[in-house]
Amino acid sequence: MSDNQTVICRCEEITLGEIKDTVERFQCSSREVKLRTRAGMGPCGGRTCRTMIDRLVQQLGGPAVSNEVSLSYRPPVRPVTFGVLGGESK
């Protein structure tokens, strides 16, 4: 297995190679890598790969990470019934 086949985002199965290609092609920030590749958008919401993506983008010469465009954590999605949304009690 080459380094480029190393999986960075396990939830979306995004590899190091995909992230490298995206940063080199578009000179993009961590946020744009997330939007272009879906890295960090899986069920964990970036909890396992966010810092790695930030570091990779920085090492590959992408724009510096700023507080305004950094990746954010998202809570896991849980199903909710329409009754709960409508205010019905169980």
N, C-alpha and C positions, 0 to 999 in steps of 0.2 A: 504494500500500500504506500503510495507516495504521499508526501506532505499535503499536496493539493487535494487529496481525497479525504483528509481528516475532517470529520463532521464537527462544525462549530455550533450550529443550532440543531440540537437533537429533535426538537418538536417538529420543525419544518424540514429537517434533513438538508440543511444548507452547508456546503463544504467550504473549506478554506479557499480552494480554487475559485469558487463562484464569487466569494467576497473579494478576492484579489482582482479578478477580472472586472468586477463592477466598479471598484475604486479606481483602477487604472483607466478604464474606459471613460468614466464620467467625472472623475476627480470629485467624488461626492463625500458628504459627511456621513456620520453614523446613522443619522435619521434617514437620509436618502438611501443608504444601503438597506436599511430596514424596509423602506417602502418599495424598493426595486426587487429585493430578493425574498421578502417575508421573514428574514432572519429576525428573531425576537418577537414574532407575532403569533407564536403557537400557544398552546394551553398554559405554559408556565409564564407567559407574558414577558419574557426576556430575563427572568430571574437567573437562569443558568448561563446565558450567553452575552448579556448586555455589556459587561465590562470587557470581555474578550473582543467583541466587535469594536468597541471604542478604541481599545489598544491597537488592534489591527489597522484600523483606518488611520490612526496617528502614525504608526510605523510605515505605512504605505504611502505617506505623503498627502493624505486627504486633509481637508480643512480641520482645524483644531476643534475639539469638542467644547462647546459653550453651554452654559446653563439653559439658554433659550431653545436649543435644538437637540439636546441630549435625549436619548431614549428614555421612556418612562416605563414604570412597572404597571402592569394591569392585573387586577385580581382575576382568578379563574372564573370562567363563565359558568353559571348554574342555571338550570331551567327554572322558570317561574310561570305559574299558571296565569291565565287571563283573570281568573277570579281574584287572585292576590293583587294583581295590578289594578283591578277595578275596585278594590277595597273590601271585598267579601272576606269574612272571617271563616276559618276552617271549621 
